[in-house]
């Protein structure tokens, strides 16, 4: 693109470019329009991901005969190829009993996934970590040590026991007898089965949704998407247009925050604080004028933060000694951590707007705020 063109002309040339449009179309096609797991709010919650893993490794519904579990364990063997995994190899390739009798437990004794094969006397413990780190106590030990102790106490030496530390980036566990594994291994296993097996429509939707969700959330890499994006970002002909787009960047959430929130909610003057009957009553009881004080006593704020819209409790002066004791007690019941000046109530992301829609966000915000207002009013009324 020539530098003597103005910004509008450069952007126009970028937008009306067949190669650019084809690449953008491929990028769009690489992400599912309808993701059942995203709609159910699964996101990055470890508990829900562990539930899905439990369903994948079991054979109670999808009827894949433990293929997902076996293929995943084979990848674990390849990643940890040493003497520690000899008996795991035998279990996968030369089991004593080919008719496995597997039960998959979720959150049993706080263990994310516990897989027990009674037919072969084999126990596999999986600790699933997404963004959290391994919990280690100052004096040593920690959760992995605790899980080993629990399993060794419950299952005799008759059982062969394996422990797997499942993380995004193949993190090293603190315990030497834990094997490393990654969510990419799970994703590759699912993709292989999608290509090679004839499966039901229901199972296919769930498997594809789980792969798509992990890619969206950065839990596994999306090589194809990366290559498509590089075709745009690394092309020198598009550099000026991309710089212009970055300078004028906006988002669905930012546009909503700037243009529509005022129409949906009643804010105090031009502030971020939402005007509620209950918070007005707090100021009235304390004989204070919100406009005249330097710090808020107790308010609900709505702020734009890192492309998200966030509802907060704001209470900078909540624990002022001069405050009415009854008001302090009420605020303490609603907000129970004195060390924080702000406490997040709810966060709405771009994904919420894309997958659930603007109306859902507005209705959910109103329901959340009304619930807080009603609760606080009820507590305040008891003072009279």
C-alpha positions as CSV (number, residue, x, y, z in Angstrom):
1,X,0.0,0.0,0.0
2,X,1.4,3.4,-0.9
3,X,2.2,5.8,1.9
4,X,0.9,8.8,0.0
5,X,-2.7,7.6,0.4
6,X,-4.7,8.9,3.3
7,X,-6.0,6.6,6.1
8,X,-9.4,6.2,4.5
9,X,-8.0,5.1,1.2
10,X,-5.6,2.7,2.8
11,X,-8.4,1.1,4.8
12,X,-10.6,0.9,1.8
13,X,-7.9,-0.8,-0.3
14,X,-7.4,-3.3,2.6
15,X,-11.1,-4.1,3.0
16,X,-11.8,-4.4,-0.7
17,X,-9.1,-7.0,-1.2
18,X,-10.1,-10.5,-2.3
19,X,-7.1,-12.1,-0.7
20,X,-7.9,-10.4,2.6
21,X,-11.6,-11.2,2.5
22,X,-10.9,-14.9,1.7
23,X,-8.5,-15.2,4.6
24,X,-10.9,-13.5,7.0
25,X,-13.6,-15.9,5.8
26,X,-11.4,-18.8,6.5
27,X,-10.6,-17.4,10.0
28,X,-14.3,-17.1,10.7
29,X,-15.0,-20.6,9.4
30,X,-12.3,-21.9,11.8
31,X,-14.5,-21.1,14.8
32,X,-17.8,-22.8,15.5
33,X,-20.9,-20.6,15.2
34,X,-22.7,-22.7,17.8
35,X,-20.7,-24.1,20.7
36,X,-23.0,-25.9,23.2
37,X,-20.3,-25.8,25.9
38,X,-19.7,-22.1,25.6
39,X,-23.5,-21.5,25.8
40,X,-23.6,-23.5,29.1
41,X,-21.0,-21.2,30.6
42,X,-18.2,-23.8,30.8
43,X,-15.4,-21.3,29.9
44,X,-12.3,-22.0,31.9
45,X,-13.8,-23.6,35.0
46,X,-11.7,-26.5,36.0
47,X,-14.5,-28.4,37.6
48,X,-16.6,-28.3,34.4
49,X,-13.6,-29.3,32.3
50,X,-12.9,-32.2,34.6
51,X,-16.6,-33.3,34.2
52,X,-16.1,-33.3,30.4
53,X,-12.9,-35.3,30.8
54,X,-14.7,-37.8,33.0
55,X,-17.3,-38.2,30.3
56,X,-14.7,-38.6,27.6
57,X,-12.7,-41.2,29.5
58,X,-15.7,-43.2,30.5
59,X,-17.8,-45.3,28.2
60,X,-21.3,-44.9,29.6
61,X,-22.7,-42.7,26.8
62,X,-20.6,-42.2,23.8
63,X,-19.9,-45.9,23.3
64,X,-16.3,-45.5,22.1
65,X,-15.1,-48.4,24.2
66,X,-12.5,-46.4,26.2
67,X,-10.7,-45.4,23.0
68,X,-10.3,-41.8,24.2
69,X,-8.8,-42.9,27.5
70,X,-6.5,-45.4,25.9
71,X,-5.2,-43.0,23.2
72,X,-4.6,-40.3,25.8
73,X,-2.7,-42.7,28.0
74,X,-0.6,-43.8,25.0
75,X,0.4,-40.1,24.5
76,X,1.3,-40.0,28.3
77,X,3.6,-43.0,27.8
78,X,5.3,-41.3,24.8
79,X,5.8,-38.1,26.8
80,X,7.2,-39.9,29.8
81,X,9.1,-42.6,28.1
82,X,11.1,-44.1,31.0
83,X,11.1,-47.1,33.3
84,X,8.3,-45.6,35.4
85,X,5.7,-46.3,32.6
86,X,6.6,-49.9,31.9
87,X,3.5,-51.3,33.6
88,X,1.3,-48.7,32.0
89,X,2.5,-49.9,28.6
90,X,1.6,-53.5,29.5
91,X,-1.8,-52.3,30.7
92,X,-2.5,-50.6,27.4
93,X,-1.0,-53.1,25.0
94,X,-1.0,-56.4,26.9
95,X,-3.7,-56.2,29.7
96,X,-4.3,-59.2,31.9
97,X,-8.0,-58.9,31.2
98,X,-9.1,-57.4,27.9
99,X,-12.6,-56.9,29.3
100,X,-12.0,-53.8,31.3
101,X,-14.2,-52.9,34.3
102,X,-13.6,-49.2,34.5
103,X,-15.3,-46.7,36.8
104,X,-14.5,-43.0,36.5
105,X,-14.9,-41.0,39.7
106,X,-15.2,-37.2,39.8
107,X,-14.1,-35.2,42.9
108,X,-13.8,-38.3,45.0
109,X,-11.7,-37.3,48.0
110,X,-11.2,-34.0,46.2
111,X,-9.3,-35.7,43.4
112,X,-10.3,-34.3,40.0
113,X,-10.4,-37.6,38.2
114,X,-10.0,-41.1,39.6
115,X,-10.1,-44.0,37.1
116,X,-10.3,-47.5,38.6
117,X,-10.2,-50.7,36.5
118,X,-11.2,-53.5,38.8
119,X,-10.7,-56.2,36.2
120,X,-7.0,-55.3,35.9
121,X,-6.5,-53.9,39.4
122,X,-5.3,-50.6,37.9
123,X,-5.8,-47.1,39.4
124,X,-5.1,-43.8,37.6
125,X,-5.3,-40.5,39.4
126,X,-5.4,-37.3,37.4
127,X,-5.0,-33.8,38.7
128,X,-6.4,-31.3,36.2
129,X,-5.0,-27.8,36.1
130,X,-6.0,-25.1,33.7
131,X,-4.8,-21.7,35.0
132,X,-4.3,-22.5,38.7
133,X,-0.9,-23.7,40.0
134,X,-0.2,-26.8,42.0
135,X,-0.9,-26.1,45.7
136,X,2.3,-26.8,47.7
137,X,2.5,-26.2,51.5
138,X,5.4,-24.2,52.9
139,X,6.6,-27.1,54.9
140,X,6.6,-29.5,51.9
141,X,4.0,-32.0,50.7
142,X,1.0,-30.3,49.2
143,X,-2.0,-31.6,47.3
144,X,-0.2,-34.2,45.1
145,X,1.3,-35.7,48.1
146,X,-2.1,-35.8,49.8
147,X,-3.7,-37.6,46.8
148,X,-0.9,-40.2,46.8
149,X,-1.5,-40.9,50.4
150,X,-5.2,-41.2,50.0
151,X,-4.9,-43.6,47.0
152,X,-2.2,-45.7,48.7
153,X,-4.4,-46.0,51.8
154,X,-7.5,-47.0,49.9
155,X,-6.0,-49.3,47.3
156,X,-3.7,-52.1,48.4
157,X,-0.4,-53.2,46.8
158,X,-2.5,-55.5,44.6
159,X,-3.4,-52.5,42.5
160,X,-1.0,-50.8,40.1
161,X,-1.2,-47.0,40.6
162,X,-0.4,-44.2,38.3
163,X,-0.6,-40.4,38.9
164,X,-0.9,-37.9,36.1
165,X,-0.4,-34.1,36.3
166,X,-2.5,-32.6,33.5
167,X,-1.7,-29.0,32.6
168,X,-1.8,-26.6,29.7
169,X,2.0,-26.4,29.2
170,X,3.3,-29.7,30.5
171,X,4.3,-28.3,33.8
172,X,6.6,-30.3,36.0
173,X,4.9,-31.8,39.1
174,X,6.7,-31.5,42.4
175,X,6.4,-35.2,43.0
176,X,8.7,-37.5,41.0
177,X,6.2,-40.3,40.6
178,X,3.6,-38.1,38.8
179,X,3.6,-38.2,35.0
180,X,3.3,-35.1,32.9
181,X,0.4,-34.6,30.4
182,X,-1.1,-31.7,28.5
183,X,-4.6,-30.7,27.3
184,X,-3.1,-30.7,23.8
185,X,-2.8,-34.5,24.2
186,X,-6.5,-34.6,25.0
187,X,-7.3,-32.4,22.0
188,X,-5.2,-34.5,19.6
189,X,-6.8,-37.7,20.9
190,X,-10.3,-36.3,20.2
191,X,-9.3,-35.0,16.7
192,X,-7.9,-38.4,15.8
193,X,-11.2,-40.1,16.8
194,X,-13.3,-37.6,15.0
195,X,-11.4,-38.4,11.8
196,X,-11.2,-42.2,12.2
197,X,-14.5,-43.3,13.9
198,X,-18.1,-43.3,12.9
199,X,-19.8,-41.6,15.9
200,X,-23.3,-40.4,16.7
201,X,-24.3,-36.8,16.0
202,X,-24.7,-36.0,19.7
203,X,-21.2,-37.3,20.5
204,X,-19.7,-35.4,17.5
205,X,-21.2,-32.1,18.6
206,X,-19.8,-32.5,22.1
207,X,-16.4,-33.5,20.9
208,X,-16.2,-30.7,18.3
209,X,-17.5,-28.2,20.9
210,X,-14.8,-29.2,23.4
211,X,-12.0,-28.9,20.9
212,X,-13.4,-25.5,19.8
213,X,-13.7,-24.3,23.4
214,X,-10.2,-25.2,24.3
215,X,-8.9,-23.3,21.2
216,X,-11.0,-20.3,21.9
217,X,-9.7,-20.2,25.5
218,X,-6.1,-20.7,24.6
219,X,-5.9,-24.0,26.4
220,X,-4.6,-25.6,23.3
221,X,-3.0,-24.0,20.2
222,X,-4.9,-23.6,17.0
223,X,-2.2,-24.0,14.4
224,X,-4.5,-23.4,11.4
225,X,-5.9,-20.2,12.9
226,X,-2.4,-19.0,13.7
227,X,-1.3,-19.6,10.1
228,X,-4.3,-17.7,8.8
229,X,-3.7,-14.8,11.1
230,X,-0.1,-14.6,10.1
231,X,-1.1,-14.3,6.4
232,X,-2.7,-11.0,7.4
233,X,-0.3,-9.7,10.1
234,X,3.0,-10.5,8.4
235,X,2.1,-9.2,5.0
236,X,3.9,-5.9,4.5
237,X,1.3,-4.6,2.1
238,X,-1.2,-4.5,4.9
239,X,1.0,-3.0,7.6
240,X,-0.3,0.6,7.3
241,X,-4.0,-0.4,7.3
242,X,-3.5,-2.7,10.3
243,X,-1.8,0.2,12.2
244,X,-4.8,2.4,11.4
245,X,-7.2,-0.3,12.7
246,X,-5.2,-0.7,15.9
247,X,-5.3,3.1,16.5
248,X,-9.1,3.1,16.1
249,X,-9.7,-0.2,17.8
250,X,-13.1,-0.6,19.5
251,X,-15.0,-3.7,20.9
252,X,-18.6,-4.8,21.2
253,X,-18.3,-4.3,25.0
254,X,-16.7,-0.8,24.7
255,X,-19.4,0.3,22.3
256,X,-22.1,-1.0,24.6
257,X,-20.5,0.6,27.6
258,X,-20.2,4.0,25.9
259,X,-23.4,4.2,23.9
260,X,-26.1,2.1,25.6
261,X,-25.5,1.7,29.4
262,X,-26.9,5.2,30.1
263,X,-30.2,4.2,28.4
264,X,-30.5,1.0,30.4
265,X,-29.3,2.1,33.9
266,X,-29.6,5.2,36.1
267,X,-26.1,6.5,36.9
268,X,-25.3,9.1,39.5
269,X,-24.4,12.2,37.5
270,X,-21.6,11.3,35.1
271,X,-20.0,8.7,37.4
272,X,-19.6,4.9,37.1
273,X,-21.9,4.4,40.1
274,X,-25.4,3.1,39.5
275,X,-28.2,4.9,41.3
276,X,-30.1,2.5,43.6
277,X,-32.8,3.1,46.1
278,X,-30.9,1.2,48.7
279,X,-27.6,3.0,48.4
280,X,-29.5,6.4,48.4
281,X,-31.1,5.3,51.6
282,X,-27.7,4.5,53.2
283,X,-26.5,8.1,52.5
284,X,-29.8,9.4,53.8
285,X,-29.5,7.4,57.1
286,X,-25.9,8.7,57.5
287,X,-27.1,12.2,56.7
288,X,-24.5,12.5,53.9
289,X,-24.8,14.0,50.4
290,X,-23.2,11.8,47.8
291,X,-22.1,14.8,45.7
292,X,-20.3,16.4,48.7
293,X,-18.1,13.6,49.9
294,X,-14.7,12.7,48.5
295,X,-15.0,8.9,48.9
296,X,-17.9,6.6,48.4
297,X,-19.4,4.9,51.4
298,X,-21.1,2.0,49.6
299,X,-22.1,1.9,45.9
300,X,-22.5,-0.4,43.0
301,X,-20.2,0.6,40.1
302,X,-20.2,-0.5,36.5
303,X,-16.8,-0.2,34.7
304,X,-15.1,-1.0,31.5
305,X,-12.0,-3.1,32.2
306,X,-9.7,-4.9,29.8
307,X,-12.5,-5.2,27.2
308,X,-14.9,-6.6,29.8
309,X,-17.8,-4.9,31.6
310,X,-17.6,-5.4,35.3
311,X,-20.0,-4.8,38.2
312,X,-18.3,-4.0,41.5
313,X,-19.1,-3.3,45.1
314,X,-17.3,0.0,45.8
315,X,-16.7,0.8,49.5
316,X,-13.6,2.9,50.0
317,X,-14.7,4.3,53.3
318,X,-16.8,1.3,54.3
319,X,-15.0,0.8,57.6
320,X,-14.7,4.4,58.7
321,X,-15.1,4.5,62.5
322,X,-17.6,7.4,62.3
323,X,-20.0,5.4,60.2
324,X,-23.3,4.3,61.7
325,X,-22.6,0.9,63.3
326,X,-25.8,-0.7,61.8
327,X,-24.8,0.4,58.3
328,X,-21.4,-1.1,58.8
329,X,-22.9,-4.4,59.9
330,X,-25.2,-4.5,56.9
331,X,-22.3,-3.7,54.5
332,X,-20.2,-6.4,56.2
333,X,-22.9,-9.0,55.7
334,X,-23.0,-8.2,52.0
335,X,-19.3,-7.7,51.5
336,X,-17.3,-9.8,53.9
337,X,-13.7,-9.0,53.1
338,X,-12.4,-5.8,54.9
339,X,-9.1,-5.9,53.0
340,X,-10.5,-5.0,49.6
341,X,-11.9,-1.7,48.5
342,X,-13.5,-3.2,45.4
343,X,-15.2,-6.6,45.1
344,X,-16.2,-7.9,41.7
345,X,-19.8,-9.0,41.5
346,X,-20.0,-10.1,37.9
347,X,-18.0,-9.8,34.7
348,X,-19.4,-9.7,31.1
349,X,-17.0,-10.5,28.3
350,X,-17.0,-10.1,24.5
351,X,-17.9,-13.9,24.3
352,X,-21.1,-13.2,26.4
353,X,-22.2,-10.6,23.8
354,X,-21.3,-12.8,20.8
355,X,-22.7,-16.1,22.2
356,X,-25.5,-15.0,24.4
357,X,-26.4,-11.6,22.9
358,X,-26.8,-8.1,24.2
359,X,-30.3,-8.7,25.5
360,X,-29.0,-11.5,27.7
361,X,-26.3,-9.2,29.2
362,X,-28.8,-6.4,29.8
363,X,-31.4,-8.7,31.5
364,X,-28.7,-10.4,33.6
365,X,-27.2,-7.1,34.7
366,X,-30.6,-5.8,35.7
367,X,-31.5,-9.0,37.5
368,X,-28.2,-9.0,39.4
369,X,-28.5,-5.3,40.4
370,X,-32.2,-5.6,41.4
371,X,-31.4,-8.6,43.6
372,X,-28.6,-6.6,45.4
373,X,-30.9,-3.6,45.7
374,X,-33.8,-5.7,47.1
375,X,-31.5,-7.5,49.6
376,X,-29.9,-4.3,50.9
377,X,-33.3,-2.5,51.2
378,X,-34.7,-5.4,53.2
379,X,-31.8,-5.2,55.6
380,X,-32.0,-1.4,55.9
381,X,-35.7,-1.5,56.6
382,X,-35.1,-3.6,59.6
383,X,-33.2,-0.6,61.1
384,X,-36.4,1.4,61.3
